[in-house]
Amino acid sequence: QVQLVESGGGLVQAGGSLRLSCAASGRTFSRYIMGWFRQAPGKERAFVAAISRSGGSTLYAPSVKGRFTISRDNANNMYLQMNSLKPEDTARYYCAAAEGSLGTSVTDYKYWGQGTQVTVSS
């Protein structure tokens, strides 16, 4: 199994930027595809972005495409660079990992972090 820990959340003004990090440990990190999801109060957890094992393929939700960038390094980390943030981006953001193919559903992912809060003020 793998353990995931998110960091980098916080309070930012609309139009600003924030960079989230996800540190993975346990089984071989490079074996897993990884993704970001977010959940606002009263709403279901929603897909944000995903990245392949090699980092060569990415997938984004339409609401964040062009503003967010997902990446992973050669060590244990995955990142989500968030630019041009909007109040509707406010949510708790979760890091996820899986052994299968890129997916956009929570059921596609087996391992989850505890989440990190992102709040965008007007």
Jmol script that loads the backbone (N, CA, C; Angstrom):
load data "model"
ATOM      1  N   GLN A   1       0.828  -1.170   0.000  1.00  0.00           N
ATOM      2  CA  GLN A   1       0.000   0.000   0.000  1.00  0.00           C
ATOM      3  C   GLN A   1       0.882   1.246   0.000  1.00  0.00           C
ATOM      4  N   VAL A   2       0.225   2.402  -0.124  1.00  0.00           N
ATOM      5  CA  VAL A   2       0.942   3.661  -0.166  1.00  0.00           C
ATOM      6  C   VAL A   2       0.249   4.666   0.748  1.00  0.00           C
ATOM      7  N   GLN A   3       1.041   5.511   1.387  1.00  0.00           N
ATOM      8  CA  GLN A   3       0.514   6.581   2.222  1.00  0.00           C
ATOM      9  C   GLN A   3       0.716   7.915   1.510  1.00  0.00           C
ATOM     10  N   LEU A   4      -0.290   8.770   1.569  1.00  0.00           N
ATOM     11  CA  LEU A   4      -0.260  10.053   0.882  1.00  0.00           C
ATOM     12  C   LEU A   4      -0.507  11.181   1.876  1.00  0.00           C
ATOM     13  N   VAL A   5       0.290  12.239   1.782  1.00  0.00           N
ATOM     14  CA  VAL A   5       0.151  13.387   2.665  1.00  0.00           C
ATOM     15  C   VAL A   5       0.179  14.665   1.849  1.00  0.00           C
ATOM     16  N   GLU A   6      -0.914  15.443   1.906  1.00  0.00           N
ATOM     17  CA  GLU A   6      -1.001  16.704   1.181  1.00  0.00           C
ATOM     18  C   GLU A   6      -0.491  17.859   2.032  1.00  0.00           C
ATOM     19  N   SER A   7      -0.049  18.915   1.358  1.00  0.00           N
ATOM     20  CA  SER A   7       0.357  20.137   2.028  1.00  0.00           C
ATOM     21  C   SER A   7       0.246  21.301   1.046  1.00  0.00           C
ATOM     22  N   GLY A   8       0.300  22.519   1.562  1.00  0.00           N
ATOM     23  CA  GLY A   8       0.304  23.698   0.715  1.00  0.00           C
ATOM     24  C   GLY A   8      -1.003  24.462   0.647  1.00  0.00           C
ATOM     25  N   GLY A   9      -2.040  23.955   1.286  1.00  0.00           N
ATOM     26  CA  GLY A   9      -3.309  24.661   1.281  1.00  0.00           C
ATOM     27  C   GLY A   9      -3.241  25.921   2.109  1.00  0.00           C
ATOM     28  N   GLY A  10      -4.255  26.771   1.953  1.00  0.00           N
ATOM     29  CA  GLY A  10      -4.295  28.009   2.705  1.00  0.00           C
ATOM     30  C   GLY A  10      -5.318  28.969   2.157  1.00  0.00           C
ATOM     31  N   LEU A  11      -5.213  30.213   2.578  1.00  0.00           N
ATOM     32  CA  LEU A  11      -6.116  31.277   2.161  1.00  0.00           C
ATOM     33  C   LEU A  11      -5.438  32.149   1.119  1.00  0.00           C
ATOM     34  N   VAL A  12      -6.141  32.407   0.018  1.00  0.00           N
ATOM     35  CA  VAL A  12      -5.594  33.223  -1.054  1.00  0.00           C
ATOM     36  C   VAL A  12      -6.705  34.080  -1.654  1.00  0.00           C
ATOM     37  N   GLN A  13      -6.355  35.245  -2.147  1.00  0.00           N
ATOM     38  CA  GLN A  13      -7.334  36.121  -2.781  1.00  0.00           C
ATOM     39  C   GLN A  13      -7.641  35.668  -4.202  1.00  0.00           C
ATOM     40  N   ALA A  14      -8.838  35.985  -4.673  1.00  0.00           N
ATOM     41  CA  ALA A  14      -9.219  35.665  -6.044  1.00  0.00           C
ATOM     42  C   ALA A  14      -8.202  36.241  -7.018  1.00  0.00           C
ATOM     43  N   GLY A  15      -7.834  35.425  -8.011  1.00  0.00           N
ATOM     44  CA  GLY A  15      -6.831  35.825  -8.980  1.00  0.00           C
ATOM     45  C   GLY A  15      -5.427  35.417  -8.602  1.00  0.00           C
ATOM     46  N   GLY A  16      -5.248  34.965  -7.385  1.00  0.00           N
ATOM     47  CA  GLY A  16      -3.944  34.566  -6.899  1.00  0.00           C
ATOM     48  C   GLY A  16      -3.589  33.141  -7.250  1.00  0.00           C
ATOM     49  N   SER A  17      -2.451  32.684  -6.732  1.00  0.00           N
ATOM     50  CA  SER A  17      -1.940  31.351  -7.024  1.00  0.00           C
ATOM     51  C   SER A  17      -1.602  30.592  -5.755  1.00  0.00           C
ATOM     52  N   LEU A  18      -1.622  29.273  -5.881  1.00  0.00           N
ATOM     53  CA  LEU A  18      -1.282  28.399  -4.773  1.00  0.00           C
ATOM     54  C   LEU A  18      -0.714  27.110  -5.356  1.00  0.00           C
ATOM     55  N   ARG A  19       0.238  26.503  -4.667  1.00  0.00           N
ATOM     56  CA  ARG A  19       0.853  25.260  -5.123  1.00  0.00           C
ATOM     57  C   ARG A  19       0.669  24.182  -4.059  1.00  0.00           C
ATOM     58  N   LEU A  20      -0.049  23.126  -4.406  1.00  0.00           N
ATOM     59  CA  LEU A  20      -0.264  22.011  -3.501  1.00  0.00           C
ATOM     60  C   LEU A  20       0.761  20.920  -3.764  1.00  0.00           C
ATOM     61  N   SER A  21       1.152  20.219  -2.706  1.00  0.00           N
ATOM     62  CA  SER A  21       2.090  19.112  -2.826  1.00  0.00           C
ATOM     63  C   SER A  21       1.493  17.851  -2.224  1.00  0.00           C
ATOM     64  N   CYS A  22       1.888  16.705  -2.760  1.00  0.00           N
ATOM     65  CA  CYS A  22       1.480  15.411  -2.245  1.00  0.00           C
ATOM     66  C   CYS A  22       2.717  14.535  -2.145  1.00  0.00           C
ATOM     67  N   ALA A  23       3.047  14.112  -0.939  1.00  0.00           N
ATOM     68  CA  ALA A  23       4.194  13.243  -0.711  1.00  0.00           C
ATOM     69  C   ALA A  23       3.721  11.808  -0.531  1.00  0.00           C
ATOM     70  N   ALA A  24       4.317  10.893  -1.287  1.00  0.00           N
ATOM     71  CA  ALA A  24       3.933   9.489  -1.243  1.00  0.00           C
ATOM     72  C   ALA A  24       5.022   8.642  -0.598  1.00  0.00           C
ATOM     73  N   SER A  25       4.603   7.647   0.159  1.00  0.00           N
ATOM     74  CA  SER A  25       5.530   6.702   0.768  1.00  0.00           C
ATOM     75  C   SER A  25       4.881   5.323   0.813  1.00  0.00           C
ATOM     76  N   GLY A  26       5.697   4.288   1.029  1.00  0.00           N
ATOM     77  CA  GLY A  26       5.190   2.931   1.046  1.00  0.00           C
ATOM     78  C   GLY A  26       5.707   2.150  -0.147  1.00  0.00           C
ATOM     79  N   ARG A  27       4.802   1.552  -0.916  1.00  0.00           N
ATOM     80  CA  ARG A  27       5.199   0.824  -2.106  1.00  0.00           C
ATOM     81  C   ARG A  27       5.717   1.784  -3.168  1.00  0.00           C
ATOM     82  N   THR A  28       6.345   1.248  -4.192  1.00  0.00           N
ATOM     83  CA  THR A  28       7.005   2.043  -5.218  1.00  0.00           C
ATOM     84  C   THR A  28       6.088   3.110  -5.794  1.00  0.00           C
ATOM     85  N   PHE A  29       6.477   4.357  -5.607  1.00  0.00           N
ATOM     86  CA  PHE A  29       5.683   5.498  -6.044  1.00  0.00           C
ATOM     87  C   PHE A  29       5.449   5.504  -7.542  1.00  0.00           C
ATOM     88  N   SER A  30       6.467   5.155  -8.318  1.00  0.00           N
ATOM     89  CA  SER A  30       6.393   5.228  -9.769  1.00  0.00           C
ATOM     90  C   SER A  30       5.408   4.242 -10.390  1.00  0.00           C
ATOM     91  N   ARG A  31       4.926   3.267  -9.632  1.00  0.00           N
ATOM     92  CA  ARG A  31       3.980   2.284 -10.153  1.00  0.00           C
ATOM     93  C   ARG A  31       2.569   2.842 -10.274  1.00  0.00           C
ATOM     94  N   TYR A  32       2.284   3.958  -9.629  1.00  0.00           N
ATOM     95  CA  TYR A  32       0.916   4.464  -9.502  1.00  0.00           C
ATOM     96  C   TYR A  32       0.636   5.679 -10.368  1.00  0.00           C
ATOM     97  N   ILE A  33      -0.569   5.685 -10.959  1.00  0.00           N
ATOM     98  CA  ILE A  33      -1.070   6.926 -11.511  1.00  0.00           C
ATOM     99  C   ILE A  33      -1.613   7.717 -10.329  1.00  0.00           C
ATOM    100  N   MET A  34      -1.647   9.033 -10.453  1.00  0.00           N
ATOM    101  CA  MET A  34      -2.067   9.856  -9.334  1.00  0.00           C
ATOM    102  C   MET A  34      -3.014  10.953  -9.798  1.00  0.00           C
ATOM    103  N   GLY A  35      -3.807  11.453  -8.852  1.00  0.00           N
ATOM    104  CA  GLY A  35      -4.756  12.490  -9.200  1.00  0.00           C
ATOM    105  C   GLY A  35      -5.115  13.373  -8.027  1.00  0.00           C
ATOM    106  N   TRP A  36      -5.791  14.467  -8.352  1.00  0.00           N
ATOM    107  CA  TRP A  36      -6.305  15.402  -7.358  1.00  0.00           C
ATOM    108  C   TRP A  36      -7.826  15.470  -7.456  1.00  0.00           C
ATOM    109  N   PHE A  37      -8.479  15.460  -6.304  1.00  0.00           N
ATOM    110  CA  PHE A  37      -9.919  15.644  -6.199  1.00  0.00           C
ATOM    111  C   PHE A  37     -10.189  16.759  -5.199  1.00  0.00           C
ATOM    112  N   ARG A  38     -11.397  17.318  -5.237  1.00  0.00           N
ATOM    113  CA  ARG A  38     -11.756  18.345  -4.266  1.00  0.00           C
ATOM    114  C   ARG A  38     -13.198  18.169  -3.834  1.00  0.00           C
ATOM    115  N   GLN A  39     -13.486  18.623  -2.624  1.00  0.00           N
ATOM    116  CA  GLN A  39     -14.826  18.497  -2.076  1.00  0.00           C
ATOM    117  C   GLN A  39     -15.184  19.742  -1.278  1.00  0.00           C
ATOM    118  N   ALA A  40     -16.275  20.387  -1.678  1.00  0.00           N
ATOM    119  CA  ALA A  40     -16.801  21.544  -0.978  1.00  0.00           C
ATOM    120  C   ALA A  40     -17.919  21.095  -0.051  1.00  0.00           C
ATOM    121  N   PRO A  41     -18.235  21.867   0.994  1.00  0.00           N
ATOM    122  CA  PRO A  41     -19.299  21.487   1.924  1.00  0.00           C
ATOM    123  C   PRO A  41     -20.621  21.225   1.215  1.00  0.00           C
ATOM    124  N   GLY A  42     -21.255  20.099   1.542  1.00  0.00           N
ATOM    125  CA  GLY A  42     -22.539  19.759   0.960  1.00  0.00           C
ATOM    126  C   GLY A  42     -22.480  19.192  -0.442  1.00  0.00           C
ATOM    127  N   LYS A  43     -21.290  19.005  -0.993  1.00  0.00           N
ATOM    128  CA  LYS A  43     -21.147  18.488  -2.347  1.00  0.00           C
ATOM    129  C   LYS A  43     -20.297  17.223  -2.356  1.00  0.00           C
ATOM    130  N   GLU A  44     -20.427  16.443  -3.428  1.00  0.00           N
ATOM    131  CA  GLU A  44     -19.654  15.223  -3.572  1.00  0.00           C
ATOM    132  C   GLU A  44     -18.229  15.539  -3.996  1.00  0.00           C
ATOM    133  N   ARG A  45     -17.331  14.606  -3.698  1.00  0.00           N
ATOM    134  CA  ARG A  45     -15.944  14.760  -4.108  1.00  0.00           C
ATOM    135  C   ARG A  45     -15.858  14.734  -5.633  1.00  0.00           C
ATOM    136  N   ALA A  46     -15.167  15.723  -6.220  1.00  0.00           N
ATOM    137  CA  ALA A  46     -15.118  15.882  -7.664  1.00  0.00           C
ATOM    138  C   ALA A  46     -13.692  15.813  -8.202  1.00  0.00           C
ATOM    139  N   PHE A  47     -13.575  15.294  -9.406  1.00  0.00           N
ATOM    140  CA  PHE A  47     -12.291  15.166 -10.079  1.00  0.00           C
ATOM    141  C   PHE A  47     -11.719  16.521 -10.448  1.00  0.00           C
ATOM    142  N   VAL A  48     -10.400  16.671 -10.301  1.00  0.00           N
ATOM    143  CA  VAL A  48      -9.705  17.897 -10.671  1.00  0.00           C
ATOM    144  C   VAL A  48      -8.687  17.642 -11.776  1.00  0.00           C
ATOM    145  N   ALA A  49      -7.755  16.709 -11.542  1.00  0.00           N
ATOM    146  CA  ALA A  49      -6.701  16.423 -12.508  1.00  0.00           C
ATOM    147  C   ALA A  49      -6.067  15.081 -12.203  1.00  0.00           C
ATOM    148  N   ALA A  50      -5.438  14.466 -13.218  1.00  0.00           N
ATOM    149  CA  ALA A  50      -4.745  13.201 -13.042  1.00  0.00           C
ATOM    150  C   ALA A  50      -3.498  13.175 -13.912  1.00  0.00           C
ATOM    151  N   ILE A  51      -2.537  12.321 -13.535  1.00  0.00           N
ATOM    152  CA  ILE A  51      -1.277  12.225 -14.260  1.00  0.00           C
ATOM    153  C   ILE A  51      -0.827  10.772 -14.327  1.00  0.00           C
ATOM    154  N   SER A  52      -0.248  10.378 -15.465  1.00  0.00           N
ATOM    155  CA  SER A  52       0.178   9.011 -15.690  1.00  0.00           C
ATOM    156  C   SER A  52       1.442   8.673 -14.908  1.00  0.00           C
ATOM    157  N   ARG A  53       1.829   7.392 -14.957  1.00  0.00           N
ATOM    158  CA  ARG A  53       3.021   6.935 -14.239  1.00  0.00           C
ATOM    159  C   ARG A  53       4.281   7.667 -14.668  1.00  0.00           C
ATOM    160  N   SER A  54       4.423   7.908 -15.951  1.00  0.00           N
ATOM    161  CA  SER A  54       5.599   8.583 -16.484  1.00  0.00           C
ATOM    162  C   SER A  54       5.486  10.102 -16.432  1.00  0.00           C
ATOM    163  N   GLY A  55       4.287  10.600 -16.230  1.00  0.00           N
ATOM    164  CA  GLY A  55       4.056  12.027 -16.276  1.00  0.00           C
ATOM    165  C   GLY A  55       3.800  12.545 -17.677  1.00  0.00           C
ATOM    166  N   GLY A  56       3.775  11.646 -18.654  1.00  0.00           N
ATOM    167  CA  GLY A  56       3.613  12.038 -20.040  1.00  0.00           C
ATOM    168  C   GLY A  56       2.186  12.326 -20.461  1.00  0.00           C
ATOM    169  N   SER A  57       1.224  11.882 -19.675  1.00  0.00           N
ATOM    170  CA  SER A  57      -0.184  12.107 -19.986  1.00  0.00           C
ATOM    171  C   SER A  57      -0.877  12.747 -18.801  1.00  0.00           C
ATOM    172  N   THR A  58      -1.713  13.728 -19.075  1.00  0.00           N
ATOM    173  CA  THR A  58      -2.474  14.399 -18.028  1.00  0.00           C
ATOM    174  C   THR A  58      -3.927  14.542 -18.439  1.00  0.00           C
ATOM    175  N   LEU A  59      -4.785  14.726 -17.445  1.00  0.00           N
ATOM    176  CA  LEU A  59      -6.214  14.879 -17.670  1.00  0.00           C
ATOM    177  C   LEU A  59      -6.735  15.925 -16.690  1.00  0.00           C
ATOM    178  N   TYR A  60      -7.595  16.835 -17.178  1.00  0.00           N
ATOM    179  CA  TYR A  60      -8.120  17.909 -16.349  1.00  0.00           C
ATOM    180  C   TYR A  60      -9.630  18.015 -16.445  1.00  0.00           C
ATOM    181  N   ALA A  61     -10.241  18.420 -15.350  1.00  0.00           N
ATOM    182  CA  ALA A  61     -11.650  18.762 -15.389  1.00  0.00           C
ATOM    183  C   ALA A  61     -11.810  20.052 -16.185  1.00  0.00           C
ATOM    184  N   PRO A  62     -12.896  20.181 -16.957  1.00  0.00           N
ATOM    185  CA  PRO A  62     -13.093  21.401 -17.756  1.00  0.00           C
ATOM    186  C   PRO A  62     -13.038  22.688 -16.939  1.00  0.00           C
ATOM    187  N   SER A  63     -13.475  22.652 -15.698  1.00  0.00           N
ATOM    188  CA  SER A  63     -13.527  23.848 -14.869  1.00  0.00           C
ATOM    189  C   SER A  63     -12.152  24.385 -14.470  1.00  0.00           C
ATOM    190  N   VAL A  64     -11.105  23.552 -14.578  1.00  0.00           N
ATOM    191  CA  VAL A  64      -9.774  23.992 -14.162  1.00  0.00           C
ATOM    192  C   VAL A  64      -8.758  24.008 -15.297  1.00  0.00           C
ATOM    193  N   LYS A  65      -9.106  23.455 -16.446  1.00  0.00           N
ATOM    194  CA  LYS A  65      -8.168  23.388 -17.562  1.00  0.00           C
ATOM    195  C   LYS A  65      -7.739  24.788 -17.987  1.00  0.00           C
ATOM    196  N   GLY A  66      -6.429  24.967 -18.143  1.00  0.00           N
ATOM    197  CA  GLY A  66      -5.876  26.264 -18.493  1.00  0.00           C
ATOM    198  C   GLY A  66      -5.470  27.085 -17.294  1.00  0.00           C
ATOM    199  N   ARG A  67      -5.941  26.711 -16.113  1.00  0.00           N
ATOM    200  CA  ARG A  67      -5.601  27.427 -14.886  1.00  0.00           C
ATOM    201  C   ARG A  67      -4.744  26.578 -13.952  1.00  0.00           C
ATOM    202  N   PHE A  68      -4.997  25.274 -13.910  1.00  0.00           N
ATOM    203  CA  PHE A  68      -4.264  24.361 -13.032  1.00  0.00           C
ATOM    204  C   PHE A  68      -3.300  23.504 -13.844  1.00  0.00           C
ATOM    205  N   THR A  69      -2.181  23.126 -13.230  1.00  0.00           N
ATOM    206  CA  THR A  69      -1.213  22.242 -13.863  1.00  0.00           C
ATOM    207  C   THR A  69      -0.786  21.160 -12.883  1.00  0.00           C
ATOM    208  N   ILE A  70      -0.959  19.899 -13.285  1.00  0.00           N
ATOM    209  CA  ILE A  70      -0.540  18.777 -12.459  1.00  0.00           C
ATOM    210  C   ILE A  70       0.829  18.303 -12.926  1.00  0.00           C
ATOM    211  N   SER A  71       1.678  17.892 -11.986  1.00  0.00           N
ATOM    212  CA  SER A  71       3.007  17.399 -12.327  1.00  0.00           C
ATOM    213  C   SER A  71       3.494  16.438 -11.257  1.00  0.00           C
ATOM    214  N   ARG A  72       4.554  15.702 -11.560  1.00  0.00           N
ATOM    215  CA  ARG A  72       5.193  14.815 -10.580  1.00  0.00           C
ATOM    216  C   ARG A  72       6.690  14.826 -10.835  1.00  0.00           C
ATOM    217  N   ASP A  73       7.490  14.628  -9.783  1.00  0.00           N
ATOM    218  CA  ASP A  73       8.929  14.654  -9.927  1.00  0.00           C
ATOM    219  C   ASP A  73       9.500  13.239  -9.861  1.00  0.00           C
ATOM    220  N   ASN A  74      10.829  13.137  -9.868  1.00  0.00           N
ATOM    221  CA  ASN A  74      11.496  11.838  -9.861  1.00  0.00           C
ATOM    222  C   ASN A  74      11.605  11.233  -8.469  1.00  0.00           C
ATOM    223  N   ALA A  75      11.208  11.984  -7.470  1.00  0.00           N
ATOM    224  CA  ALA A  75      11.236  11.505  -6.095  1.00  0.00           C
ATOM    225  C   ALA A  75       9.854  10.993  -5.699  1.00  0.00           C
ATOM    226  N   ASN A  76       9.315  11.519  -4.625  1.00  0.00           N
ATOM    227  CA  ASN A  76       8.067  11.003  -4.063  1.00  0.00           C
ATOM    228  C   ASN A  76       6.889  11.962  -4.174  1.00  0.00           C
ATOM    229  N   ASN A  77       7.019  13.030  -4.950  1.00  0.00           N
ATOM    230  CA  ASN A  77       6.045  14.110  -4.892  1.00  0.00           C
ATOM    231  C   ASN A  77       5.215  14.317  -6.151  1.00  0.00           C
ATOM    232  N   MET A  78       3.985  14.758  -5.921  1.00  0.00           N
ATOM    233  CA  MET A  78       3.095  15.211  -6.979  1.00  0.00           C
ATOM    234  C   MET A  78       2.652  16.620  -6.610  1.00  0.00           C
ATOM    235  N   TYR A  79       2.380  17.443  -7.625  1.00  0.00           N
ATOM    236  CA  TYR A  79       2.054  18.834  -7.382  1.00  0.00           C
ATOM    237  C   TYR A  79       0.822  19.269  -8.161  1.00  0.00           C
ATOM    238  N   LEU A  80       0.172  20.304  -7.653  1.00  0.00           N
ATOM    239  CA  LEU A  80      -0.914  20.953  -8.370  1.00  0.00           C
ATOM    240  C   LEU A  80      -0.683  22.450  -8.282  1.00  0.00           C
ATOM    241  N   GLN A  81      -0.258  23.046  -9.390  1.00  0.00           N
ATOM    242  CA  GLN A  81      -0.077  24.482  -9.463  1.00  0.00           C
ATOM    243  C   GLN A  81      -1.406  25.100  -9.856  1.00  0.00           C
ATOM    244  N   MET A  82      -1.949  25.960  -9.007  1.00  0.00           N
ATOM    245  CA  MET A  82      -3.245  26.563  -9.230  1.00  0.00           C
ATOM    246  C   MET A  82      -3.073  28.061  -9.441  1.00  0.00           C
ATOM    247  N   ASN A  83      -3.437  28.534 -10.618  1.00  0.00           N
ATOM    248  CA  ASN A  83      -3.357  29.946 -10.960  1.00  0.00           C
ATOM    249  C   ASN A  83      -4.746  30.503 -11.236  1.00  0.00           C
ATOM    250  N   SER A  84      -4.857  31.820 -11.220  1.00  0.00           N
ATOM    251  CA  SER A  84      -6.126  32.501 -11.492  1.00  0.00           C
ATOM    252  C   SER A  84      -7.257  31.916 -10.665  1.00  0.00           C
ATOM    253  N   LEU A  85      -7.015  31.757  -9.391  1.00  0.00           N
ATOM    254  CA  LEU A  85      -7.987  31.109  -8.509  1.00  0.00           C
ATOM    255  C   LEU A  85      -9.274  31.913  -8.387  1.00  0.00           C
ATOM    256  N   LYS A  86     -10.381  31.187  -8.293  1.00  0.00           N
ATOM    257  CA  LYS A  86     -11.713  31.757  -8.166  1.00  0.00           C
ATOM    258  C   LYS A  86     -12.340  31.303  -6.855  1.00  0.00           C
ATOM    259  N   PRO A  87     -13.304  32.063  -6.326  1.00  0.00           N
ATOM    260  CA  PRO A  87     -13.982  31.637  -5.098  1.00  0.00           C
ATOM    261  C   PRO A  87     -14.589  30.241  -5.204  1.00  0.00           C
ATOM    262  N   GLU A  88     -15.055  29.849  -6.383  1.00  0.00           N
ATOM    263  CA  GLU A  88     -15.638  28.525  -6.561  1.00  0.00           C
ATOM    264  C   GLU A  88     -14.612  27.396  -6.495  1.00  0.00           C
ATOM    265  N   ASP A  89     -13.326  27.731  -6.440  1.00  0.00           N
ATOM    266  CA  ASP A  89     -12.284  26.730  -6.241  1.00  0.00           C
ATOM    267  C   ASP A  89     -12.136  26.354  -4.771  1.00  0.00           C
ATOM    268  N   THR A  90     -12.809  27.074  -3.897  1.00  0.00           N
ATOM    269  CA  THR A  90     -12.737  26.799  -2.464  1.00  0.00           C
ATOM    270  C   THR A  90     -13.238  25.393  -2.167  1.00  0.00           C
ATOM    271  N   ALA A  91     -12.402  24.584  -1.530  1.00  0.00           N
ATOM    272  CA  ALA A  91     -12.734  23.195  -1.226  1.00  0.00           C
ATOM    273  C   ALA A  91     -11.582  22.560  -0.462  1.00  0.00           C
ATOM    274  N   ARG A  92     -11.824  21.349   0.027  1.00  0.00           N
ATOM    275  CA  ARG A  92     -10.741  20.562   0.571  1.00  0.00           C
ATOM    276  C   ARG A  92     -10.197  19.716  -0.581  1.00  0.00           C
ATOM    277  N   TYR A  93      -8.895  19.769  -0.792  1.00  0.00           N
ATOM    278  CA  TYR A  93      -8.264  19.081  -1.906  1.00  0.00           C
ATOM    279  C   TYR A  93      -7.577  17.806  -1.437  1.00  0.00           C
ATOM    280  N   TYR A  94      -7.826  16.706  -2.172  1.00  0.00           N
ATOM    281  CA  TYR A  94      -7.308  15.390  -1.809  1.00  0.00           C
ATOM    282  C   TYR A  94      -6.388  14.831  -2.877  1.00  0.00           C
ATOM    283  N   CYS A  95      -5.310  14.231  -2.449  1.00  0.00           N
ATOM    284  CA  CYS A  95      -4.396  13.498  -3.307  1.00  0.00           C
ATOM    285  C   CYS A  95      -4.840  12.044  -3.351  1.00  0.00           C
ATOM    286  N   ALA A  96      -4.779  11.418  -4.530  1.00  0.00           N
ATOM    287  CA  ALA A  96      -5.198  10.029  -4.680  1.00  0.00           C
ATOM    288  C   ALA A  96      -4.238   9.271  -5.583  1.00  0.00           C
ATOM    289  N   ALA A  97      -4.177   7.941  -5.403  1.00  0.00           N
ATOM    290  CA  ALA A  97      -3.303   7.091  -6.207  1.00  0.00           C
ATOM    291  C   ALA A  97      -4.010   5.793  -6.557  1.00  0.00           C
ATOM    292  N   ALA A  98      -3.618   5.204  -7.693  1.00  0.00           N
ATOM    293  CA  ALA A  98      -4.201   3.945  -8.138  1.00  0.00           C
ATOM    294  C   ALA A  98      -3.210   3.175  -8.988  1.00  0.00           C
ATOM    295  N   GLU A  99      -3.469   1.889  -9.172  1.00  0.00           N
ATOM    296  CA  GLU A  99      -2.606   1.035  -9.982  1.00  0.00           C
ATOM    297  C   GLU A  99      -3.133   0.850 -11.399  1.00  0.00           C
ATOM    298  N   GLY A 100      -4.288   1.392 -11.703  1.00  0.00           N
ATOM    299  CA  GLY A 100      -4.909   1.231 -13.008  1.00  0.00           C
ATOM    300  C   GLY A 100      -4.593   2.355 -13.964  1.00  0.00           C
ATOM    301  N   SER A 101      -5.538   2.607 -14.874  1.00  0.00           N
ATOM    302  CA  SER A 101      -5.391   3.652 -15.883  1.00  0.00           C
ATOM    303  C   SER A 101      -5.941   4.974 -15.364  1.00  0.00           C
ATOM    304  N   LEU A 102      -5.651   6.058 -16.088  1.00  0.00           N
ATOM    305  CA  LEU A 102      -6.159   7.372 -15.712  1.00  0.00           C
ATOM    306  C   LEU A 102      -7.678   7.332 -15.629  1.00  0.00           C
ATOM    307  N   GLY A 103      -8.212   7.895 -14.543  1.00  0.00           N
ATOM    308  CA  GLY A 103      -9.648   7.915 -14.355  1.00  0.00           C
ATOM    309  C   GLY A 103     -10.108   9.220 -13.752  1.00  0.00           C
ATOM    310  N   THR A 104     -11.421   9.467 -13.845  1.00  0.00           N
ATOM    311  CA  THR A 104     -12.006  10.697 -13.335  1.00  0.00           C
ATOM    312  C   THR A 104     -12.998  10.455 -12.211  1.00  0.00           C
ATOM    313  N   SER A 105     -13.141   9.213 -11.785  1.00  0.00           N
ATOM    314  CA  SER A 105     -14.081   8.854 -10.729  1.00  0.00           C
ATOM    315  C   SER A 105     -13.345   8.486  -9.448  1.00  0.00           C
ATOM    316  N   VAL A 106     -13.966   8.744  -8.305  1.00  0.00           N
ATOM    317  CA  VAL A 106     -13.364   8.367  -7.030  1.00  0.00           C
ATOM    318  C   VAL A 106     -13.178   6.864  -6.945  1.00  0.00           C
ATOM    319  N   THR A 107     -14.001   6.086  -7.659  1.00  0.00           N
ATOM    320  CA  THR A 107     -13.905   4.641  -7.644  1.00  0.00           C
ATOM    321  C   THR A 107     -12.693   4.125  -8.414  1.00  0.00           C
ATOM    322  N   ASP A 108     -12.035   4.984  -9.182  1.00  0.00           N
ATOM    323  CA  ASP A 108     -10.844   4.599  -9.928  1.00  0.00           C
ATOM    324  C   ASP A 108      -9.596   4.613  -9.061  1.00  0.00           C
ATOM    325  N   TYR A 109      -9.700   5.160  -7.845  1.00  0.00           N
ATOM    326  CA  TYR A 109      -8.540   5.355  -6.983  1.00  0.00           C
ATOM    327  C   TYR A 109      -8.682   4.602  -5.668  1.00  0.00           C
ATOM    328  N   LYS A 110      -7.583   3.992  -5.244  1.00  0.00           N
ATOM    329  CA  LYS A 110      -7.590   3.155  -4.050  1.00  0.00           C
ATOM    330  C   LYS A 110      -7.047   3.866  -2.815  1.00  0.00           C
ATOM    331  N   TYR A 111      -6.028   4.697  -2.985  1.00  0.00           N
ATOM    332  CA  TYR A 111      -5.359   5.337  -1.861  1.00  0.00           C
ATOM    333  C   TYR A 111      -5.633   6.830  -1.833  1.00  0.00           C
ATOM    334  N   TRP A 112      -5.839   7.353  -0.618  1.00  0.00           N
ATOM    335  CA  TRP A 112      -6.210   8.763  -0.442  1.00  0.00           C
ATOM    336  C   TRP A 112      -5.460   9.408   0.703  1.00  0.00           C
ATOM    337  N   GLY A 113      -5.164  10.693   0.555  1.00  0.00           N
ATOM    338  CA  GLY A 113      -4.590  11.475   1.628  1.00  0.00           C
ATOM    339  C   GLY A 113      -5.678  12.053   2.504  1.00  0.00           C
ATOM    340  N   GLN A 114      -5.288  12.822   3.508  1.00  0.00           N
ATOM    341  CA  GLN A 114      -6.236  13.392   4.458  1.00  0.00           C
ATOM    342  C   GLN A 114      -6.867  14.691   3.973  1.00  0.00           C
ATOM    343  N   GLY A 115      -6.302  15.290   2.942  1.00  0.00           N
ATOM    344  CA  GLY A 115      -6.825  16.516   2.382  1.00  0.00           C
ATOM    345  C   GLY A 115      -6.156  17.759   2.937  1.00  0.00           C
ATOM    346  N   THR A 116      -6.206  18.837   2.160  1.00  0.00           N
ATOM    347  CA  THR A 116      -5.709  20.134   2.600  1.00  0.00           C
ATOM    348  C   THR A 116      -6.689  21.204   2.129  1.00  0.00           C
ATOM    349  N   GLN A 117      -7.011  22.137   3.012  1.00  0.00           N
ATOM    350  CA  GLN A 117      -8.039  23.124   2.729  1.00  0.00           C
ATOM    351  C   GLN A 117      -7.507  24.271   1.880  1.00  0.00           C
ATOM    352  N   VAL A 118      -8.266  24.625   0.844  1.00  0.00           N
ATOM    353  CA  VAL A 118      -7.977  25.781   0.007  1.00  0.00           C
ATOM    354  C   VAL A 118      -9.177  26.715   0.068  1.00  0.00           C
ATOM    355  N   THR A 119      -8.944  27.946   0.474  1.00  0.00           N
ATOM    356  CA  THR A 119     -10.008  28.939   0.560  1.00  0.00           C
ATOM    357  C   THR A 119      -9.630  30.153  -0.280  1.00  0.00           C
ATOM    358  N   VAL A 120     -10.498  30.514  -1.220  1.00  0.00           N
ATOM    359  CA  VAL A 120     -10.261  31.643  -2.109  1.00  0.00           C
ATOM    360  C   VAL A 120     -11.264  32.740  -1.771  1.00  0.00           C
ATOM    361  N   SER A 121     -10.776  33.878  -1.334  1.00  0.00           N
ATOM    362  CA  SER A 121     -11.640  34.987  -0.945  1.00  0.00           C
ATOM    363  C   SER A 121     -11.951  35.877  -2.137  1.00  0.00           C
ATOM    364  N   SER A 122     -13.106  36.551  -2.071  1.00  0.00           N
ATOM    365  CA  SER A 122     -13.545  37.432  -3.151  1.00  0.00           C
ATOM    366  C   SER A 122     -12.781  38.746  -3.137  1.00  0.00           C
TER     367      SER A 122
END
end "model"
wireframe off; spacefill off
backbone 0.3
color backbone group
